[in-house]
Every structure is written in C-alpha cells, then in structure tokens.
Amino acid sequence: MSILKVFIATGILTAFLFNSSIAQDIERWDKQVNEKENPNAKWFKEAKFGMFIHWGLYSKLGGVWNGKDYYGSGEWLMHQAKVPAADYAKVAKEFNPVKFNADEWADLAKDAGIKYMVITAKHHEGFAMYDSKVSDFNIVKASPYGKDPMKALSNATRKRGIQFGFYYSQFLDWHEPNGGGNKWDFDETKKDYLKYYKEKSIPQLKELLTNYGDLGIVWFDMPGGLDKKQTQELVDSMHALQPKSLFSSRVGQGLGDYRTFGDSEVPATPIKGAWESIYTHNDSWGYISHDMNFKSPKEIIQLLATVASKGGNLMLNVGPDGEGNIPPYSVKYLRETGKWLQANGESIYGTTYGLVPAQPWGVTTSAPGKLYLHVLNNPGNGKIRIPGVNVAVNKVYQLANKQPVKWIKQGSDIIVDMPKSLNEHNTVLAVQFSGNLNDGYAASIPQVSLQYEFNTIDAVNAEVKGNAEIKSLTYSHYFGDWKHTTCVTNMSSPGDEASFKFSVAEPGDYKILLEYSCPEASSKQEGLMSFNNTTYKFLTLRTSEFSAGKPLLFIKHPVAIVSVDKPGIYTIKLTPDTDGKALFSLKSIILQPVL
C-alpha cells in the first residue's frame, strides 16, 4: 500500500508542530541510517568527492531583497526577509539563466575529480528547477527560460561517468499554503501537511525518479510531518521506482541509506559505513553576490584529505548565479583541486579511514597493503614519525612521482625523510607493507615534537572523570553558516577532570596553551593544570557566550612553560580549583616548542 493510501485509509489529518525558527533547528539534520547497509553503497564509499549545486530563484536574487543585503545562506532569503509568497513568485518572470551550459558544468566536475553530483530540483522556496507536470511553479512554465536544465545536466554528467542525483526538500515549501515553514503568509493551524505531500511533494518525487534515468542519489532534506511508519512507506515507494538509488539520511526517522552529517561537520573520529560531510565553497549554499570567502585549493584538498582520513566523502557545494554561471573562483579552484587529484587520487578514491590517527604532520588514509601519508605540515628537520607500525614495510615513495624516499624503523615507529620536491597543498607518501596493520585508534596517543610550530591535542583525545563530558558544540557565523567544534565541557568541581596522554619525541621546553571558549559567567575562575608532578594555576578568561545562532569565539590561553628532560609518555590533567560554574568549553591543548 502506498503512503498516500495509508494516509487516506487511516484518515490521518494534520496536527504537526513545526519550529518557526527552523534554520536553528539542528535536530532536522537526521544522521541516523538503516542498520543494514544498502548493497548499492559500494560506489558511494569509493567515490569520496562529490559536487553539491544549489540553484534556484534565490540565485537570481543573489542575497538581496528590496535593496537590502542579507548574509548567510542565500537559499533562505525568502525566509530571512519574510517575502510574501506572491511577491517571491514574481521573481520567476525574470529568471532566465541563458548562460547555463550543461556540458561546461559536467566538464568542470570531471576536471575537478568529482565522482558524483547532486543538484537542487526543488529547495524550500518551492520552485521546481525542472519540467514538472505537478506544479506550474517551475523553470519551464513560470520563467522565460522555458527549458529543462535538469534533463541536459543529467545526460551530460552520465556521459562523463559521473553519478547524478537530485536534492529535494520534501517538507519545507514556502510557496504552498499547506507546505512546511511559511508562517508569515499562511496560518499554521489551517495547514494540511498530508494534502501537501499528496498533491505536490510525493508526485514531484515520482517525476524525478521516473523521468531522468538512473539516479545515484536522492538527497532528501528537512524531514517533517510524517511518523516512522509513514516515512518507511515513502522510502519503500520511492525505492520501488529506483531500486539502486541511495537516499540520504535526511529522509528522516533513521531510514536513509547513508549518513549525512550536519552542514559543515566532520566527525571527530572515524565512522564506519557510508557517510559524507557537506561543505560550501564560500559561506553560502545558494549564490550571494557579495560572498567572496572562497576556500582556496589548499583548503579544499586538505579538507578532502581530512574527511577521507575519517572514512567519509566530501560533497562540496557551488552556487551558480541567476544567469547560469558558476562563480569563477569555484571554477578555478576546483580545477586546481583536480590537478592534485590526477597525481594523488589513489590516496583518496577507494580508500578507507587511516589506520594511523592524525599526527602533527597530517593525516592518513588506507588501502589493502598501503598506508597513505598526507603531509599537511612539514617538519622542521625534514623527518616525519609514523607510530604503531606493526607490519613489514617494503618501501616508501612519493605518490605523485613514484620516487622512493629514505626511511628507517625505530621500534614500532618508522621515520621517513621528506622528499625535496614538496606539494604546496598536500604531499602524499605511500607506505607499502605486508601483513595486517593495527588500527591505531584502538590505543591512540597523540605525538608531540619540537619540529612543529604547534602540537595540538584535541578534546576528543581526553579521558574524562566526574561530570566532565566530550560533546560537539554547534553554532554559526552568518545565518545558516554552521560550525561544529568538539569540546570538553561541564567541568564545575574539583572532581571533574580531563586528562590528556601524549608522547613527546624530543626533550626541550614547551609552552602549554589551553584553547577554550568561556562565557562571562564562567570567567575569572581558577583552574588547575598538572604536568610532570607540578601543578599550575590559571584564571579563566571571557571569550563569548554560547548560542547556536552566533559565533563561538576561542582563546589560546598560555598557562605555563614546562621542561621535558627525556622522550616518553606524559600526561596533562585539568580540573577546577573549587566548586563553581563550568570552567570552560575546552577545544584543545597546544604544546608550542620554545626555541
């Protein structure tokens, strides 16, 4: 029985609550998935690099309404400015993306090393970017463009071996009286969400899954209005149309085929199974004319390596303008990323998470018989240490040119000489070995060395006692520009403790800095830091209040200089001196060599 028949048979009508400040409702990021992995997820787990495209009427507006600039997520402009649906619909009459060229977009994706593409078929504004027979509010019927760009793009990507998929906002629809989200036009108490699902959302999804060939992905977003049984009916009916297509976890109720983390979120530790992190190239998903904060090729490449080192995919978003142009910096920097991948793609595509945890020099990825070292920070002495290597190493070489590099074994560590020719973004070395390499995360101890300007030990490495806990804090800079930081929190009494164990490679003096966020109410409290049988006092300093809709500021607070006489394992312990407010939200401990 289809979900529509279930609705009719049970006589379910609407009484669903919906948060009016949905942009701040981070619980809408459903990260749970089916317990049994979809057998079609193999290609997805090997792909590693995807392109997200947000394109709609908001692209024509570019973050401006009635002469006022809006900052943050451009695709939320209608919501931010509380634009009446009737007024917003008039934008379609001026939307004419005549510079759109499907082959150029697909060529860019191919050149960038992209393996799959997902584009917005309908975002929260309710405007369909394809030829929908369900609603005339679409690019073919309501705009002077009069053509279906999705048909051309789906064909162009497949010709280049790129998996194609659609984004669809299944619940939010600010154009429709019965759609979720628009409370400034439509009376919430009179909405019939199931009528919206029956008359628009589900029929449009069926169009997309029927008329555009095989889809690699259907990227659902913002679940709502359905319980788990109804969501299961939705998933089953859509999978019947596209059995091989993968559904994102934001379909809701833990029924997705793969896990999508929150916007701009990377998990603190490796995650097994199929998952992705989604990031904007600048600060907005949809095009904003005044948003010029584009990530450099180095930032993209290092982010890609970091996500791959945790076992996931990076789907990077670009926001074309209202004429159909992808921003020139996105074009330029994505092609630069592609050049790096042409030489080093073996260390990304088809890999699993790195069996050696993050080190001062960078991160690792893994493949059968190989460990890839992504050197993001070059050591001062030109040598990097790889701990916990319990296998027979056959050779070590620079991946880009296959040239061997010198290495030696020291106990369970290997010491590798960096090559003379370094990549300015990410130098990759391949370690070829025989045997089964231990998973270093089982007993991970961060490394500290004089050879790096900073040695950062993240909160996730802490062992906590009492009420202290490790948790991810979510906040934003601009509207919808989300950030996520894992911190040690809730240390309010002497019994609450965070301890950090680490290995020091070389003796010397180190300055210890605590990187934390501290609200006014928690400032000017005394804390204790213990290291090597000595206790140091410090006074917490105010940075900012924690709010999901505001920036969270961190300070790097120098607490002490300590001397390490010999290499070995050391521990730093932190605790409040007396009972009081929570001491701070601790992001990391930094050991800075004093040279």
N, C-alpha and C positions, 0 to 999 in steps of 0.2 A: 504494500500500500504506500503510495507517495505521501510526502509530508503534507501536501495540500489536502489529500483525502483524510489524513489523520486530523487536520485542523477542522475540517467540515464535520467529520463523524463525531468528534468529541465535543463540538460546539464551543471550543475554546475561544474566548474573546480576550481583549487586552486589558491588563491592569499592571503593566510593567513599569517599574520605576526606572528612571534614567537620569544620570547625573548631568545637570546642566553645564557643569564645567568639565565636559568630557575630555578636553585636552589635558587636564591634570589627572584624569582617572587612569593611573598607570596599571591598574588591575585589568584593563582591557587588553594588555599585552599577554595573552594566554600563551604560556611557554610549555604547556604540557602536551604530550603526544600519546598516540596509541602505544600500549605496552609491546605489541608485536610489530616489529619494523616492516614497513612496506617492502616487498621484494624488488620493487622497481626503483628503490632509492640508491642503487649502486652507482648509477651515472652521476647522481647528485653529489654523493660523498666524494667522488673522484674529481668533480668539476672545479671546486674551490673558489672560482672567481665568476661572479655574476654582475650584470648591469641592471639596475633599477631605473625606470624612467617615469617621472611624474609629469604628466602633460594634460592640460585641460583648459577651461576658460580662465582659470586663475593665471595661466601662463600669459594670456593677453593682458591682464591687469598688472602683472609684474610687481605686486605688493603695494599698489597704490589705489585708493578709492576716494573719489571726490577731492583729489589734490592732496590727500594725506598719505604719508608713507607709513606702512605697517612693517614691523620687523618680526623675524622668526620664520615660521612655516607658512610659505606663500599660499599653499593649497588650502589653508584655513582662513584666508582673507574674508570670505563671506561671513564666517562665524565671528572673527575678530571685530569686524566693522558692523556686525549685525545688519547686513544688507538685506532688505526685503527680497523675497524670492522672485517677485515680479520684476523688480529692478535689475536683479542679477541676471535674469534670463535674457534681458536685452543685450547683454554682452555678446551673446551668441551671434547676433546680427552683424557684429564687427569682427568676428573671429574667422580669419582667412589665412591659414598657415601655408601660403603658396610656396615657401622655400623648403618645405618638408621634402626630403628625398630618402626614401626607404633604403635604397642601395648605399647611400652615403652613411646612414646610421649603422647599417649592418657591417659595412666595411670598417667603420671606426671600432665597433665591437670586436671584429675579427683581429684587427691590428693591435688592439689592446690586450689580447689574450683572453677575452671574455668567452665563457663556455655556455652561459645561459642568460636570457634576457626576460625581464618581467616589466610590463608597461600597464599603466592605469587605463582600464577600459571604462570604469566609472569610479570617480572619487566621491567624497562626501557631498560635493556640490550638486550631485545628481545628474550631471551632463555626461551622456554616453559618447565616447570617442570612436564609435563605430556605427555601422548602419543597423540600428535597432528597429525592429518592427513593433516592439512592445511600447516604446515611448518616442514621441516625435522630438523630444528634447535631446537631440543628438547632432553630431557634426555633419551628417549628410542632409538632414531635413531642416535644421534650425540655423545653419550657418551658410554663408556664401561659398564656402569651400566645396561643399556638395559631393565629396568623395570619402571613401572609407580608408583612412591611413592604416588601420589595423590589418586589413587584408594584404596590403602591399608589404607591410613590415613583417608579418608572419611568414610570407613567402620568401622575402629577402634574407631573413635570418636562417631559415632552414636550408637555403641553397649554400650557405656558408658553414653548415654543420653546427649551428648554434641552437640549443634548445630554446623554445619560445613559450612564454606564459603570460597570463593576464592577472592583473590586480583587480579586485572587485570589492567595493565597500558594501557589504551585504546588509547592514542595518542602518548606518547613518545615511540619510539622504535629505539634505536641507531644502530641496526643491519640492518634495512631496508632502502634502498635508499629513499623511499617515507615516512618513518616514521618521527615523530617529534623529534627534539632535536639534532641530529648529524649533525653539521655544519662543523666539521673538516674533514669529509670524503666526504660528499655529498653536492652538490650545491643547496642551498635553493631555488633559483629561478627556478630550474628544478623539484622541488618536486610536486608530485600529491598526496596530503593527502587523497583525496577521493578514489584513487586507493588503497592506503594502507588500509583504512577502509574496502573497498570492498573485497580485496584479503586476508587480514590477521586478522585484529582486530575483525571485526564482525563475520567472520566464526569461529575464535577461541573462542569467547564468546559463540557462539551457541554450540560448542563442550562441553564447561564446563557446560553449563546449560542443556545439554541433556544427558550426559554420566556418571554423578556422583551422581545421586539420587537427592533428595530434598535438596536444599541449603538454609540455613538460611539467608545468606548474600552474595551479590556480591559487593565487595569493590572496586569500581572504583577509579582511581587516575589520576591526571593531565589531565583534560579535554582540548580540543583544536580542532580546525579545523571544528567545527560544530556550526551552529546557534541554536537558541532555538527550532525552528520547527524541525530541523534535530535531535537534541538531544531528543526531545519528541518522534520521530519516533523510535529512538534507544531504549529508555526506554520501549515503548509500545511493540516492537517486542521481547525484552528480557523478559518482564513480561508475554508475551503470552506463553513462554516456562516454566517459573517458577512463577506462579501467587502469590505464598505465600512468595517468596524470597524478602528480603529488600535490596534496593540499597542505597549505601552511597551517601551523598550529593556531593561528588566529581565526580559524573557523570556529573555535571555541569548544568548551566542555572537554578538553583533553582528547579531541578526536582527530587532530591533524596527523599527517604522515611524517612531518619533520618539524623540528623545533626552531622557531624564530625568536631570538632574544629581543629585548626591548630596543627601541630606537637608539642607535649608537652605543650598544652594550656588548662587551666581550666578557665571557665568564672568567672568573679569577683562576680557575683550574681547568684541566682538560675535561671535556664532556664526550662520552661515547655515543655512538649513534649519529643520525643525520641531523645537522643543525647549521644555522647561518647567523651571522651578525650583519646588520644593515646599517649603512652609514651614508650620510650626504657628502657630496664632493665639496660643497661650501657649507653654509649654515641652514639652508632651506631645502626642502624636498621639491616644492614647486618653484618655478622661476621667479626671482625677485631682482629687479633691475639694479638695485643698489647693494646687493650682497656679493662682495668680491673676495670673500675669505675662502679661497680655493685651497685645498690640500695640494701640496707640491708632489712631484713624482716620488721623492724620497719618503714623504709621509704616507702615500698610498702603498708603496712597496713594503715599507716596514709594518704598516697596519695589516697588509695581506699576510706577511710572514708571521706576525703575532697571532692572528686568527687561525692560520693553518697549524701553528705550533700547539694550539689547544684542540685541534682536530676538526675545525669547522670551515665553513665557506664565508667569504666576504662578498656581499652584494652591495656595490657602490652605486649611489644614485646620481643621475644627472637630470637637470631640469631645463628642457628646451623652452625657448621663448614662444610668443604668440604667433610668430611667423614660421616657426618650424626649424629654427637654428639651435643647435646645441652650443652652449657658451664656448667661445674659442679657447679659454683656459682648460675646460674639460677635454676638448678635442686634443689639445697639445699635450697635456699631462697624462692622459690615458694612453696616447701613442708612445710616450716615453716609458710608461709602465710596461707596455707591450714589448718594447725593445729589451728591457731587462728580463722579461719572461721568456723571450726567444732563446736567451743564453742560459737561463736559470730555472726554467719552468719545471724541470724534472724534480726540483726540490719543493714544488708546490702541488702540482697536479697529481692526484692519485696517492698522496701521502696520508699518513695518519699522524696523530699528535706526537710531538717529540718526546722520546723516552728519557732524554736528559732535560730536566727542568730549566727554566730561564736562568741565565748566568750574567755576570757583569758585562760580558761581551755581546750577549744577544740571546737568541732562541734556537730551538732545533725542530726539525720535522723528521719523520721516519718512513722508511720503506723496507721491504724484505732485504736483509743483508746490508742495508745502508742507513747511515745517520747523516743528516744534512745540517751543517752548522751555519746559521745565518748570523754573520758577524756585523752587528749594528753599531758597536762601539769598539774602536780599535785600541788595543792595549799600548801603553807607553813603551814597553820593551819589545813589542812585536811578537809576543808569545801568548797563546790562549791555553787555558787549562780546561779539560773536559773530565769531570769527575765520574766515578762509578762505572767505568768501562770494564765489564767482567768478561769480555769476549776477545778472541784473537783478531787483532787488527791486521788487515792485509795491506792496505795502502790508504793514503790520504791525498786528495788532489783538489785543485781549484776547479769547480764545476764548469765555469764559463769557457775555460780553455783546455781543460783536462790535464793541466800541468801538475806533476806531483809536488808536494810540499814536505818539508822535513818534520819528523815527529819522533818523540821518544815516549816510552812507558815508564811511569813512576808509580809503583804500587798499583792501585786501581784507577789511577788517573793517566791520561795521556796529555802531553804538552806538545802543541803544534806551533810551528813557526808560520807566521802570516806571510803570504807571498808579497812580492814587491809591488805588483800591479793590483791595486785595490779598487773595488767598485765604490763610487761615492755614495751610493744608496744602500747597498747591502752586498757584502762579499760572501759568497757561498762556498764552503768547503765540504766535500763529500768524504765521509769515513766509510770505507768498505770493510766488512768484517765477516767472520764465520762464527756461527753459534747463535745463541739467543741472548740478546741484550736485556739486562734487567730494566724494569720500569723504575726510573729514578724517583718518581713521585711517591713511591711507597715509603721512602725514608729520605725525603728531600731536605738538604741542609744548604742554605744559600752560601755562596762563596764571596769572600772579601779580599781585595788585593790593592796594593799600592799603585798598581798600573792603570787605575781608572780614576777619573776626576771625582766620581761619586759611586758609592756602592749602596744600592737601595735594597732594603729588605722589606717587602710588602706585608701589609696586615694579614694577608691570607697565610703567611708563614708563622703566625703567632700560635702559641699554646695558651689558652685562657683558663682562668680559675674564677670561682665565685660567680658574681653576676656579669662579669665581662663576657662580651659576645662579639663574634665577627659577623658583620652584616653589610649589605650593599646599600648605599645611600643614593637616591635618585633625585636630581634637581635639574634646573635648566638655566641657560643664559638668556636667550630670547624665547619668545613664545614657541613652545614645542621643540626647542633646540636642546634635547635631553643629554644629560651627562650621568655617568654612574661611577661611583668610587667605593671600593670595598674598604671598610674601616673596622678597627676595634672600638667598640662603644660600651657605654653603661658601666664604666669603672668609677664607682662613687664611694667606696670604702676601702680600708687597708686590706680587706680580704679579697678584693677584686684585683686580679693580676694578669698581665700579659707578658709572656717571656718569649724571647727570640734567640734561637740557637743558630750559630753560623760558624763557618770555617774560615780562618784567617790564613792566607797563603804566605805572607811575608811580615816579619816583625817591623814595627815602626809606630809612629804616633798617628792617631786618628781623631778627628773632631766628630762628635756624635750630635746629629741634628734630629729632632723629632718633627715630622711633618704631620700637622694636625689642623683640624678646624675646631673653633671654640666660640660658643655664643657668650654674650655679655654675662649671663647668669652664672656661667661656669668659670669665668676668668678670675685671675688673682687667687687661685687655689694652689696649694703646694702639692707637688708630686715628688715621688722618689724614683730614681733610676739607679739600679745596681749593676755594676760590671766588675768582674775580677776581684771580688771581695771588698769593693769600695762602693759606698752609696753617695749619690749626688742629688742635691735638692734643686728643684726648679719651680717657677711660678708660671701658671698658665696665662697665655696672652689671648686677648679677644681678637677674633677674626671676623666672623659673621654669624648671623642666626641661620638655622637650617629651615628651609622652606622648599617644597617641591617646585615652586614656580619662580625661584630666584637663584642667582649664582651662589655657590658654596665656596667660600674662599679658604685657602690653606696657607699656613705659615710654616717655614722651615726654621725651627727654633733651635739655635745652638745651645746645648746643655753642658757639655764637658769636652775636654781633650783627654784622651786616655793613651797609655803606652802599652803596646803589646810586645813582650820580650821574645816570644818564640811562636812559630806556626802552631796551629791547633784549633780545637773546638772551643768556642767561647759562648757565653750567654748574657744577654741584656734582659733585665727584669724591670717592669714598670708597674707602679701601684700608687694610688692616692696616699697622702700622708695621714689624713684624717677623714672622718665621715663628712660628706657634703654632696654637692651636685655632681653629676657625671663629669669626669675630669676633662675629656675632650673626645673628639672622633679622630682616632689616630690612623692616618693613611699609610705611613711607612716610617722606618728608622733608616737614616742615611749615615754612612760612615765615610767621611771625607779625609783622604790622606793629607797630612800636614807635611809639606815638602819644603 
